[in-house]
Amino acid sequence: MSDGVHSMLAELYRSGAPLTAVYADASEDTNDPHRTRELRRRALREELAAAGAPDSDLDVVDEILSRPSHVGGPVSHFLVIRDGEVLVQELLPGQSRAERAVSYGLVPGLLPLVAHRPRDLSYVVVEANREGGVVKLFRLGGSAPESEQEIEGETEQIRKVQLGGWSHRRFQQHAEETWKRNEAQIAESIDELVRTEKVELVLISGDVRAQQLLRDQLGSAAQKVAVLVAGNTRAEGSSDEPLEHEIETRVAELLALEERAALDRLAQETASTGGLGETGLGAVVHALQQSQVDTLLVSQRLLADRTLLALATEPWVATAPEETLGATVVGHVPAADALVRAAVLTDAKVLALGDQELPQGVAALLRWPTGPAARND
């Protein structure tokens, strides 16, 4: 989970006020987008009203969900609202990574945001041509760039001309050098972002020759994470689909590597005596109560029929009243929401995984080994 998202979630959990949370599909129906938005809006309003959300929050949800997303492909809304004030409003591109959810209360359902932004991953998207290009910086889960820079290079004699003889070679060389200088400006911008923003992926689209020249002039750090995307998105009439597909694929690969590493480590740690791995609801709750969890692994759907006690103060979560250690009970809440809240409030990382990846529903990697008093179910 990114530091920014972690801080935001912790602030929301500590707010002490009831919050309305919404995670719902916002993809555009090309046949009848207005009707699709209207049906979604009505259904969500009914669900939120049944959950007890105030009219001020319902009106804000209505207004936001009535607008077109202006995002191509699958995308989801994530909203958190308090007394008619929007605290979080995100359009999260890509396939849904959690169950659709609406909630109202002191423990809002924030797991979908964690699922889309498990950590702070920055990437750069470049559209290059021989005259310059556009460099955009994105954060994981964001539908809009965090920064955008358009670079305009030299245009004089930018195209190779067919003159023949010595003049032909001279003009060819001059055009090539002009292209290189233009791409060098873009490379400098990319290198700076890689250096200052911890960029893990650079996707380069555009004119084929410009792509090659740009990649060759990148610094070593940027070259290691650079990928050339087939298809010139700068050409007239071109489609952004190849670029969008490449972004989704490459980012998914990076996240999958981290998830695989966590699952491999879990298997290794739970197989060893005194290891740093726990599985099962009871054992993980006990570890969270001790602030022992380094990384919480959770599957929302597999825990859909389980609830836990959310507590106003430490130890933040309990399976039964006798485990509260005198803390005030906030309420019985869905187990996944209670676990994520306790993890965030004890500064643990959270990974939202699928059913097949985590068949036990919940597990944890620990900061120190479990003592003999730990329980499992």
C-alpha positions as CSV (number, residue, x, y, z in Angstrom):
1,M,0.0,0.0,0.0
2,S,1.3,3.4,-0.9
3,D,2.4,5.8,1.9
4,G,-0.2,8.3,0.6
5,V,-3.1,5.8,0.6
6,H,-2.0,4.4,4.0
7,S,-2.0,7.9,5.6
8,M,-5.4,8.7,4.0
9,L,-7.0,5.5,5.2
10,A,-5.6,5.9,8.7
11,E,-7.0,9.4,8.9
12,L,-10.5,8.2,7.7
13,Y,-10.5,5.3,10.3
14,R,-9.5,7.7,13.1
15,S,-12.1,10.4,12.1
16,G,-14.6,9.1,14.7
17,A,-17.5,10.1,12.4
18,P,-19.9,7.9,10.3
19,L,-18.7,7.8,6.7
20,T,-20.5,6.8,3.4
21,A,-18.3,4.7,1.2
22,V,-19.1,3.6,-2.4
23,Y,-17.3,1.3,-4.8
24,A,-19.1,0.7,-8.0
25,D,-18.7,0.2,-11.7
26,A,-18.4,3.5,-13.7
27,S,-17.7,2.0,-17.2
28,E,-19.5,3.7,-20.0
29,D,-22.2,1.7,-21.9
30,T,-21.7,2.7,-25.5
31,N,-25.3,1.8,-26.4
32,D,-27.1,3.9,-23.8
33,P,-24.7,5.5,-21.3
34,H,-27.3,7.8,-19.8
35,R,-29.7,5.0,-19.0
36,T,-26.9,2.9,-17.6
37,R,-25.7,5.6,-15.3
38,E,-29.3,6.3,-14.1
39,L,-30.0,2.7,-13.2
40,R,-26.7,2.5,-11.3
41,R,-27.4,5.7,-9.5
42,R,-30.9,4.6,-8.4
43,A,-29.7,1.2,-7.2
44,L,-26.8,2.7,-5.2
45,R,-29.1,5.3,-3.6
46,E,-31.5,2.7,-2.4
47,E,-28.7,0.6,-0.9
48,L,-27.1,3.5,0.8
49,A,-30.5,4.7,2.2
50,A,-31.1,1.2,3.6
51,A,-27.7,1.3,5.2
52,G,-28.6,4.6,7.0
53,A,-26.7,7.1,4.9
54,P,-28.0,10.7,5.4
55,D,-29.7,12.6,2.5
56,S,-26.8,15.0,2.2
57,D,-24.5,12.1,1.4
58,L,-27.0,10.5,-1.0
59,D,-27.4,13.8,-2.9
60,V,-23.7,14.0,-3.4
61,V,-23.5,10.4,-4.6
62,D,-26.4,11.1,-7.0
63,E,-24.6,14.1,-8.5
64,I,-21.3,12.3,-9.0
65,L,-22.7,9.1,-10.4
66,S,-24.8,11.1,-12.9
67,R,-21.8,12.4,-14.7
68,P,-20.0,10.5,-17.5
69,S,-16.6,9.1,-16.5
70,H,-14.9,10.1,-19.8
71,V,-12.6,7.1,-19.3
72,G,-12.4,4.4,-21.9
73,G,-12.6,0.8,-20.9
74,P,-13.5,-0.6,-17.5
75,V,-13.4,1.9,-14.6
76,S,-14.8,2.1,-11.1
77,H,-15.9,4.9,-8.8
78,F,-14.6,5.0,-5.2
79,L,-16.1,7.6,-3.0
80,V,-16.0,8.5,0.7
81,I,-18.4,11.2,1.9
82,R,-19.1,12.7,5.3
83,D,-22.1,15.0,6.0
84,G,-22.3,15.9,2.3
85,E,-18.6,16.6,2.0
86,V,-16.5,14.5,-0.5
87,L,-13.4,13.3,1.3
88,V,-12.2,10.8,-1.4
89,Q,-13.3,10.8,-5.0
90,E,-11.4,8.4,-7.3
91,L,-11.9,6.9,-10.8
92,L,-10.0,3.7,-10.7
93,P,-9.2,2.3,-14.2
94,G,-8.9,-1.4,-15.1
95,Q,-11.0,-4.4,-14.2
96,S,-12.7,-4.4,-10.8
97,R,-10.4,-5.8,-8.1
98,A,-13.0,-6.1,-5.3
99,E,-16.7,-6.8,-4.8
100,R,-19.1,-3.9,-5.4
101,A,-19.6,-2.3,-2.0
102,V,-21.6,0.4,-0.3
103,S,-21.5,1.2,3.4
104,Y,-22.3,3.7,6.1
105,G,-20.8,3.8,9.5
106,L,-17.7,4.3,11.6
107,V,-15.9,1.4,9.8
108,P,-16.3,2.1,6.1
109,G,-15.5,-0.4,3.4
110,L,-12.1,0.9,2.1
111,L,-10.7,-2.4,0.9
112,P,-11.4,-1.6,-2.8
113,L,-9.0,1.3,-2.8
114,V,-6.3,-0.9,-1.2
115,A,-7.0,-3.5,-3.9
116,H,-6.3,-0.9,-6.7
117,R,-3.4,0.8,-4.9
118,P,-1.6,-1.8,-2.8
119,R,1.6,0.2,-2.9
120,D,3.2,3.4,-4.3
121,L,3.9,2.5,-7.9
122,S,4.8,5.3,-10.3
123,Y,5.1,4.9,-14.1
124,V,5.7,7.2,-17.1
125,V,3.9,7.1,-20.4
126,V,5.6,8.8,-23.4
127,E,4.2,9.6,-26.8
128,A,7.2,10.5,-29.0
129,N,7.6,11.7,-32.5
130,R,10.5,13.3,-34.4
131,E,9.5,16.8,-33.5
132,G,9.2,16.2,-29.7
133,G,6.6,14.4,-27.5
134,V,4.5,14.3,-24.4
135,V,5.7,12.8,-21.1
136,K,3.1,11.9,-18.4
137,L,3.7,10.7,-14.9
138,F,1.1,8.4,-13.4
139,R,0.5,6.9,-9.9
140,L,-1.0,3.4,-9.6
141,G,-4.8,3.5,-9.7
142,G,-5.0,7.0,-11.1
143,S,-7.0,7.7,-14.2
144,A,-5.4,11.1,-14.8
145,P,-1.6,12.0,-15.0
146,E,0.0,13.5,-11.9
147,S,2.1,15.7,-14.2
148,E,2.4,16.2,-17.9
149,Q,5.1,17.8,-20.0
150,E,4.9,18.6,-23.7
151,I,8.3,19.0,-25.3
152,E,8.7,20.8,-28.6
153,G,12.0,20.2,-30.4
154,E,13.5,21.6,-33.6
155,T,11.4,21.3,-36.7
156,E,13.7,22.8,-39.4
157,Q,14.6,20.2,-42.0
158,I,13.1,17.5,-39.7
159,R,12.3,15.2,-42.6
160,K,14.8,13.4,-44.7
161,V,14.7,14.7,-48.3
162,Q,15.5,13.0,-51.6
163,L,18.1,15.3,-53.3
164,G,20.6,12.7,-54.5
165,G,24.4,12.7,-54.3
166,W,26.4,14.5,-51.6
167,S,23.5,16.9,-50.8
168,H,21.2,13.9,-50.2
169,R,23.6,12.4,-47.6
170,R,24.2,15.8,-45.9
171,F,20.5,16.5,-45.5
172,Q,19.9,12.9,-44.3
173,Q,22.5,13.3,-41.6
174,H,21.2,16.7,-40.6
175,A,17.7,15.3,-40.2
176,E,18.9,12.4,-38.1
177,E,20.9,14.7,-35.8
178,T,17.9,16.9,-35.4
179,W,15.8,13.9,-34.4
180,K,18.4,12.8,-31.9
181,R,18.5,16.3,-30.3
182,N,14.7,16.3,-30.0
183,E,14.7,12.9,-28.4
184,A,17.5,13.9,-26.1
185,Q,15.2,16.6,-24.6
186,I,12.6,14.0,-23.9
187,A,15.1,11.5,-22.5
188,E,16.3,14.2,-20.1
189,S,12.8,14.7,-18.8
190,I,12.3,11.0,-18.3
191,D,15.6,10.5,-16.5
192,E,14.7,13.2,-14.1
193,L,11.3,11.6,-13.3
194,V,12.9,8.2,-12.8
195,R,15.4,9.7,-10.5
196,T,13.0,11.8,-8.4
197,E,9.8,9.9,-8.5
198,K,11.0,6.3,-8.2
199,V,9.5,5.3,-11.5
200,E,9.3,1.6,-12.1
201,L,8.0,1.5,-15.6
202,V,8.5,3.7,-18.7
203,L,6.2,3.0,-21.7
204,I,7.3,4.6,-24.9
205,S,4.8,4.9,-27.8
206,G,4.8,6.9,-31.0
207,D,6.9,7.1,-34.2
208,V,9.0,3.9,-34.5
209,R,12.3,5.7,-35.3
210,A,11.6,8.3,-32.5
211,Q,11.0,5.4,-30.0
212,Q,14.4,3.8,-30.9
213,L,16.3,7.1,-30.7
214,L,14.7,8.0,-27.4
215,R,15.4,4.6,-25.8
216,D,19.0,4.8,-26.8
217,Q,19.5,8.2,-25.2
218,L,17.9,7.3,-21.8
219,G,20.1,6.9,-18.8
220,S,20.8,3.4,-17.5
221,A,18.2,3.5,-14.8
222,A,15.4,4.5,-17.2
223,Q,16.6,2.0,-19.9
224,K,16.2,-0.9,-17.4
225,V,12.5,-0.1,-17.0
226,A,11.7,1.1,-20.6
227,V,9.3,-0.7,-22.9
228,L,8.6,0.1,-26.5
229,V,4.9,0.0,-27.4
230,A,3.9,-1.1,-30.9
231,G,1.6,1.3,-32.7
232,N,2.1,5.0,-33.3
233,T,-0.4,6.7,-31.0
234,R,0.7,10.1,-32.3
235,A,-0.4,9.4,-35.8
236,E,-3.6,10.9,-37.1
237,G,-6.5,8.5,-36.7
238,S,-4.6,6.1,-34.4
239,S,-6.1,4.3,-31.5
240,D,-4.9,4.5,-27.8
241,E,-6.0,0.8,-27.2
242,P,-2.5,-0.8,-27.8
243,L,-1.0,1.7,-25.3
244,E,-3.8,1.2,-22.7
245,H,-3.5,-2.6,-23.0
246,E,0.3,-2.4,-22.6
247,I,0.0,-0.2,-19.5
248,E,-2.6,-2.5,-17.9
249,T,-0.5,-5.6,-18.7
250,R,2.8,-4.3,-17.5
251,V,1.4,-2.8,-14.3
252,A,-0.4,-6.1,-13.6
253,E,2.8,-8.0,-14.0
254,L,4.6,-5.8,-11.5
255,L,1.9,-6.3,-8.9
256,A,1.7,-10.0,-9.6
257,L,5.4,-10.3,-8.9
258,E,4.9,-8.7,-5.5
259,E,1.9,-10.8,-4.7
260,R,3.7,-14.0,-5.7
261,A,6.7,-13.1,-3.5
262,A,4.4,-12.6,-0.6
263,L,2.6,-15.9,-1.1
264,D,5.9,-17.7,-1.6
265,R,7.2,-16.2,1.6
266,L,4.0,-17.1,3.4
267,A,4.3,-20.7,2.3
268,Q,7.9,-20.9,3.5
269,E,7.2,-19.2,6.8
270,T,4.1,-21.3,7.7
271,A,6.0,-24.5,6.9
272,S,8.8,-23.8,9.3
273,T,8.6,-24.1,13.1
274,G,8.4,-20.7,14.7
275,G,8.0,-19.1,11.2
276,L,6.8,-15.6,10.4
277,G,3.5,-16.7,8.8
278,E,0.0,-17.2,10.1
279,T,-3.2,-18.4,8.4
280,G,-6.8,-18.5,9.5
281,L,-9.1,-15.8,11.0
282,G,-8.4,-16.5,14.7
283,A,-4.6,-16.5,14.4
284,V,-4.5,-13.4,12.2
285,V,-6.8,-11.5,14.6
286,H,-4.6,-12.4,17.5
287,A,-1.4,-11.2,15.6
288,L,-3.1,-7.9,14.7
289,Q,-4.0,-7.4,18.4
290,Q,-0.3,-7.7,19.2
291,S,0.6,-5.2,16.4
292,Q,2.6,-8.2,15.1
293,V,1.5,-8.1,11.5
294,D,3.9,-6.8,8.8
295,T,1.7,-7.7,5.8
296,L,-2.0,-8.7,5.9
297,L,-3.2,-10.9,3.0
298,V,-7.0,-10.9,2.6
299,S,-9.7,-12.1,0.2
300,Q,-12.8,-10.1,0.5
301,R,-15.2,-12.6,-1.1
302,L,-14.0,-15.6,1.0
303,L,-14.7,-13.6,4.2
304,A,-18.1,-12.3,3.0
305,D,-20.1,-14.3,5.6
306,R,-17.8,-13.5,8.5
307,T,-18.0,-10.6,10.9
308,L,-15.6,-9.3,13.6
309,L,-15.8,-6.7,16.4
310,A,-14.3,-3.4,15.5
311,L,-12.9,-1.5,18.5
312,A,-12.6,2.2,19.2
313,T,-9.0,1.8,20.5
314,E,-6.3,-0.8,20.7
315,P,-6.4,-3.7,20.1
316,W,-8.7,-2.5,17.3
317,V,-10.3,-5.8,16.5
318,A,-11.6,-8.9,18.3
319,T,-13.5,-12.1,17.6
320,A,-15.5,-12.0,20.8
321,P,-16.4,-9.6,23.6
322,E,-13.9,-11.3,26.0
323,E,-11.1,-10.3,23.7
324,T,-11.7,-6.5,23.7
325,L,-9.4,-5.8,26.6
326,G,-11.8,-3.1,27.8
327,A,-11.9,-1.2,24.5
328,T,-15.3,0.1,23.3
329,V,-17.0,-1.9,20.6
330,V,-17.7,0.2,17.5
331,G,-19.8,-2.6,16.0
332,H,-20.0,-6.0,14.3
333,V,-18.6,-5.3,10.8
334,P,-17.6,-7.4,7.8
335,A,-14.4,-9.3,8.7
336,A,-12.4,-8.0,5.7
337,D,-13.2,-4.4,6.7
338,A,-12.3,-5.0,10.3
339,L,-9.0,-6.7,9.4
340,V,-7.9,-4.0,7.0
341,R,-8.8,-1.3,9.5
342,A,-6.7,-3.0,12.2
343,A,-3.8,-3.5,9.8
344,V,-3.8,0.1,8.7
345,L,-4.0,1.4,12.3
346,T,-1.0,-0.8,13.3
347,D,1.0,0.3,10.3
348,A,0.9,-3.0,8.4
349,K,0.8,-3.4,4.7
350,V,-2.3,-4.9,3.0
351,L,-2.6,-7.1,-0.1
352,A,-6.0,-7.9,-1.5
353,L,-5.9,-11.3,-3.2
354,G,-8.2,-13.5,-5.2
355,D,-9.9,-16.7,-4.0
356,Q,-7.5,-19.1,-5.7
357,E,-4.4,-17.2,-4.5
358,L,-5.6,-17.3,-0.9
359,P,-8.1,-20.2,-0.4
360,Q,-7.9,-19.7,3.4
361,G,-9.4,-16.2,3.1
362,V,-6.8,-14.5,5.3
363,A,-3.2,-14.8,6.2
364,A,-0.4,-12.6,7.6
365,L,3.4,-12.2,7.5
366,L,4.6,-11.3,10.9
367,R,7.2,-8.9,12.3
368,W,8.4,-11.5,14.9
369,P,7.5,-15.2,15.5
370,T,4.3,-16.2,17.2
371,G,4.5,-17.4,20.7
372,P,2.9,-20.7,22.0
373,A,-0.2,-18.9,23.1
374,A,-1.3,-18.0,19.5
375,R,-4.5,-19.6,18.3
376,N,-5.6,-20.7,14.8
377,D,-9.1,-21.8,13.6
